[in-house]
């Protein structure tokens, strides 16, 4: 199966390509930043405890940035390398980079979850949490950290989608998660009276949906791989039977000679 973007890269003018790829990427970055903004908008309106809760969420922001940084380390690092190999025609190497990045995202996310859950209270205190704000920060991070795996998968794999020229697909992935987060925040925070835990749960669910969207895009116009006759087929070749959830990036390895 050929990448439908390859002909565009070879024939279209560079300024047009840059605009078509950069505009969705910029929109996606702006929308991704809304996750924390939306949480703070609703948390700040909590009656009585809004101010303390908002301060507690602010203290937890450095830990959230650390998690995002590891996703960027793997996603922003692996996706350009895979694109370079695709440009060279070395599709087998590109596929191996994708599979290795996928596994690394899983391993790093598990290590982060265990270590940060163990050290979250001392870290929050180190970052400035007071006895009044620590309970809110601790409640928020306690739930948020359980979704570290999906956060890394959604942010990391999305870079491989964009790097292959499917910038709009990558943008939609972020938009879907942000929209779900905006809807669920008031439901959990006020409707179910969960407070900051509701905001964290809404974020985890929305990031999980984004991660599933990244993987499920393989059933539609996925740039990673698709199921064809129960065989995982990708831009780079075909190998392995489809899983119950369709083709995961790890299953799309090049065919053996």
C-alpha positions in Angstrom: 0.0 0.0 0.0 1.4 3.3 -1.0 1.3 6.4 1.2 -1.2 8.8 -0.6 0.9 11.7 0.6 4.1 10.6 -1.2 2.9 12.0 -4.5 2.1 15.3 -2.9 5.5 15.6 -1.4 7.1 14.9 -4.7 5.1 17.2 -6.9 3.5 20.1 -5.0 5.2 23.4 -4.3 7.0 23.7 -1.0 5.1 26.8 0.3 1.8 25.1 -0.3 3.0 21.9 1.5 4.3 23.9 4.4 1.0 25.7 4.8 -1.1 22.6 4.5 1.0 20.8 7.2 1.8 23.7 9.5 -1.7 25.2 9.9 -3.3 22.1 11.3 -0.2 21.5 13.5 -0.5 25.0 15.0 -4.3 24.6 15.6 -3.6 21.2 17.3 -1.0 22.8 19.6 -3.4 25.6 20.6 -6.2 23.2 21.3 -3.9 20.9 23.3 -3.1 23.8 25.6 -6.8 24.2 26.3 -6.8 21.0 28.4 -5.4 22.8 31.4 -7.1 26.1 30.6 -10.6 24.4 30.6 -9.8 22.5 33.8 -8.9 25.7 35.5 -12.0 27.6 34.2 -14.3 25.1 35.9 -12.2 24.4 39.0 -12.0 28.1 39.7 -15.8 28.2 39.9 -16.1 25.6 42.5 -18.1 27.2 45.4 -16.0 27.8 48.5 -12.9 25.9 47.6 -12.3 27.1 44.1 -9.3 29.3 44.9 -7.4 26.7 46.9 -8.2 24.0 44.4 -7.0 26.2 41.5 -3.8 26.8 43.3 -3.3 23.1 43.9 -3.8 22.4 40.2 -1.2 25.0 39.4 1.3 23.3 41.6 0.8 20.1 39.8 1.6 21.7 36.4 5.3 20.9 36.5 4.6 17.2 36.8 2.2 17.4 33.9 4.9 19.1 31.8 7.4 16.3 32.7 5.0 13.7 31.3 4.4 15.7 28.1 8.2 16.2 27.8 8.7 12.4 27.7 6.0 12.1 25.0 7.8 14.8 23.0 11.1 13.1 23.5 9.9 9.9 21.8 7.3 11.3 19.4 9.2 14.4 18.2 12.4 12.4 18.1 11.2 9.2 16.4 8.7 10.7 13.9 11.2 12.9 12.0 13.7 10.0 11.8 11.0 7.8 10.4 10.1 10.5 7.8 13.8 10.7 6.8 13.9 7.0 6.3 10.7 7.1 4.3 12.2 9.8 2.1 15.2 7.6 1.5 13.0 4.7 0.5 14.1 2.7 3.5 10.6 1.7 4.6 11.7 -1.2 6.7 13.9 1.1 8.9 11.0 3.6 9.1 8.7 0.8 10.3 11.2 -0.4 12.9 11.4 3.2 14.2 7.7 3.4 14.6 7.5 0.0 16.4 10.4 0.9 18.7 8.8 4.2 19.5 5.5 2.5 20.3 7.2 0.1 22.7 9.2 2.9 24.3 6.1 5.0 24.9 4.6 2.0 26.7 7.7 1.3 28.8 8.3 5.0 29.7 4.7 5.6 30.6 4.6 2.6 33.0 7.9 3.7 34.7 6.5 7.3 35.0 3.2 6.1 36.4 4.9 4.0 39.1 7.6 6.5 40.0 5.3 9.6 40.0 2.6 7.9 42.0 5.1 6.9 44.6 6.7 10.4 44.8 3.8 12.7 44.0 3.3 14.1 47.5 7.0 15.0 48.1 7.2 16.4 44.6 4.1 18.6 45.0 5.5 19.9 48.3 8.8 20.6 46.5 7.0 22.6 43.8 5.3 24.8 46.4 2.2 23.0 47.6 1.1 24.2 51.1 -0.8 22.2 53.7 -4.0 23.9 52.4 -3.4 23.2 48.7 -1.7 19.8 48.9 -4.9 17.8 49.3 -6.3 19.2 46.0 -3.1 18.8 44.1 -2.7 15.2 45.5 -6.2 14.3 44.5 -5.8 15.7 41.0 -2.5 14.0 40.3 -3.6 10.7 41.9 -6.1 10.3 39.2 -4.3 12.0 36.4 -1.2 9.8 36.7 -3.3 6.7 36.1 -3.8 7.9 32.6 -0.1 8.4 31.9 0.0 5.5 29.4 -2.8 7.0 27.2 -1.3 10.6 27.5 2.0 9.4 26.1 0.4 7.2 23.4 -1.9 10.0 22.2 0.8 12.7 22.1 3.6 10.4 20.9 1.8 8.5 18.1 0.1 11.6 16.9 3.5 12.8 15.8 4.0 9.8 13.5 0.6 10.6 11.9 1.5 14.2 11.3 5.1 13.3 10.1 3.6 11.3 7.3 1.6 14.2 6.0 -1.7 13.6 7.7 -1.7 16.8 9.7 -5.5 17.1 9.6 -5.9 13.7 11.1 -3.5 14.6 13.8 -5.4 17.8 14.5 -8.7 16.0 14.7 -7.2 13.6 17.2 -6.4 16.5 19.5 -9.8 18.2 18.8 -11.7 15.1 19.8 -10.0 14.8 23.1 -10.3 18.5 23.9 -14.0 18.5 23.1 -14.7 15.5 25.3 -12.7 17.1 28.1 -14.8 20.3 27.8 -18.0 18.3 28.0 -17.0 16.0 30.9 -15.5 18.7 33.1 -18.7 20.3 34.3 -20.4 16.9 34.5 -17.8 15.4 36.8 -16.9 18.5 38.8 -20.4 19.9 39.5 -22.9 17.2 38.3 -21.2 14.4 40.2 -19.6 16.6 42.9 -16.2 15.1 42.3 -14.3 18.5 42.4 -10.7 18.3 41.3 -10.9 14.6 41.0 -13.6 15.0 38.4 -11.4 17.4 36.4 -8.6 14.8 36.4 -10.9 12.0 35.5 -12.3 14.0 32.6 -8.8 14.6 31.3 -7.8 11.0 31.6 -10.9 9.9 29.7 -10.4 12.5 27.0 -6.8 11.5 26.6 -7.7 7.8 26.4 -10.2 8.6 23.6 -7.5 10.5 21.8 -5.2 7.5 22.1 -7.8 5.1 20.9 -8.6 7.5 18.0 -4.9 7.4 17.0 -4.9 3.6 16.9 -8.4 3.3 15.5 -7.5 5.6 12.6 -5.9 2.5 11.2 -9.4 1.3 10.3 -10.1 4.5 8.3 -7.4 6.4 6.4 -4.7 5.6 9.0 -1.1 6.6 8.0 0.3 3.9 10.2 -1.4 0.7 9.2 -4.7 -0.9 8.1 -6.4 -4.3 8.2 -6.7 -5.9 4.8 -8.1 -9.4 4.6 -7.3 -9.8 8.3 -3.6 -9.0 7.7 -1.9 -5.8 9.0 -0.8 -3.8 6.0 1.1 -0.6 6.2 2.8 2.0 4.0 5.9 -0.1 4.5 4.7 -3.6 4.0 2.4 -6.3 5.5 2.9 -8.7 8.4 0.9 -10.3 11.2 -2.8 -10.9 11.8 -5.1 -8.1 13.0 -5.7 -7.9 16.7 -9.3 -7.7 18.1 -8.8 -3.9 18.1 -7.5 -3.8 14.5 -3.9 -3.1 13.6 -1.7 -1.6 16.2 1.5 0.1 15.1 3.6 -2.7 16.6 1.9 -5.3 14.5 2.6 -3.5 11.2 6.1 -4.8 10.6 7.6 -5.2 7.2 7.2 -8.6 5.5 10.1 -11.0 5.9 12.1 -11.8 2.8 
